[in-house]
Amino acid sequence: MGGAGAVSRILVVGDVVDDILVRPRRATAYASDTEAEIDQQPGGSAANVAAWLGAAGADVAFVGRAGRDGATRHSDALRALGVDAHIVSDPTLRTAAIVLLVDEAGERTMYVDRGANAALRSEDVPTGAWHELGWLHLTGYSFFDPAVRPVVTTLMHRAQASGVHVSVDPSSAGFLERVSPQAFLEWTHGTSLLIPNLAEARLLSGERDVDTAARALLAHAAEVVVTCSADGAVRYAAGETPVRQPARMVEVVDTTGAGDAFCAGMLASRVTGRTVRQQLSAAAELAARCVVRLGARPA
């Protein structure tokens, strides 16, 4: 799993969102007013991965759905980063939105309205998106949504049947608990690459120790990379020595999108034939670039 296949194009399918970032300038005065820095930026976990892939120079396409108020705006934002964007304009639903409360440590609490993401359809993925495709990347948010789950499950099975590698980011420990870890593992069983954070890996495996959790998850994925915030990441694959990657030491402003940037760094390096260590290093570098500023996308 360490090298690239013959084909380097990456397809990302999933959420595109208006991120409304709120960073209080003082302690929150509940039931009253609090001064804050507020900004709206393009987001959505899957779209963020595509954005970082485009910024890294990868050959990447993105497919998603937004409201009429956002389809063109989000498409233009991704195309500006080199992404072949296919965002369908939903005739009735609004563009998805997330309010992110960012604390002093850069950690965030999120309030989510899925909007048009909930109406993603199989036909939204153009036939041409499969041409010379090497990787399909999906995020947990699509699997958590019962309306979208059949769409991404079908895409995953089609990719696997065609010899296309599939990577999955579980995305949310909170939603994993809601749908049950076992159900999620059944939906995504057989993926080429699973990239959970430590909290997600613990939930999915039932193990506390990161190494034990990663090894347990190899029963469901050919390769597992667990991200551990400031403690870096560890990569496991059957029959191979674990590879550890320290995190870049930077001043964290906002962790929104850090996992998305990490996934993009892994995939962008992989399809160009880099070694596992080089892939992890590139992933850590993009994650570090993400957390030093407010927002989930490349500057």
C-alpha positions, 0 to 999 in steps of 0.5 A: 500500500505504500506506493502509487498505482498507475493512475493518480486521479483522486475523486472526493465525494461528500459534504460542502458547507458554509462554515461560520466561525465564531471566536469569542474575544472574552469569556462567553456571557450566557444569555447576553452579548459577547464580543467575538471574531466572526467569519464565513468561509467555504468548508465541509470535510470532503470539500476541504480535502479536495481543496487541500489536494488541489493546493498540493497540486494533485489531480482531483475532482470533487462532487457534492450538492449545494443550494442555489445560493451556494453551488456556483460560489463553492464551485468557484472557490474549489476551482481557484485551488485547481479542483475539478468541481462538480457541485449540483445546485439543489432546487429546494434545499439551502446550502449546508451550514455549520457554526463553529465555536473556536476556543482559546486552544483552537478546539471547536464545537460545531452546530450542523445544518446538513442542508443540500448535502442530505440530497446527494444522489448517485447521478450527481457523480458524472460518468467522466469522474471515473475516467483514469481514477486511482482513488476515491475518498469519502468521509463519515458524514456521508455514511452517518446520513441515512439518505446519503449512505446508500449513495456512498456505499454504492460508490465505494463498491463500484470503486472496489470492483474497478480496482480503485482504492478507497480511503475513509475518514470517520469524521466524528466521534459523536456521530459514530456513537449515535450510529454505533461503531459496529454499523460504521465498520460494516458499512466501510468494511474492506476500505484501502485506507482508514484514517480515524483520529484517536477518539474515533479509533478508540470507539471503532476498536473498543481499545484505548491504546493507539497501537492496539486500536490501529491493529484491531482496525486492520480487520476492516481496512488494509491500512490504518493511520490514526491521527493523535493531534499534538502527538502526531500519527501512527500508521499500521498495515498487515505484515509491516512495521508501524510508522510514527510521524511526529506533529509539526510544532506550531502555534495552533489558532484553529483545528478546523480542517486539520484532519482534512488537510492531513488526509489530503497530504497522505493521498497527494503524496501517495499517488506520486509514488512517495514512501510511507514516511514521505506521505506521513511527513507531507500529511503532517505538513499540510495539517500544520499549515491548516491550524495556524490560521482561522478556517479549514482551507488553504489560505 
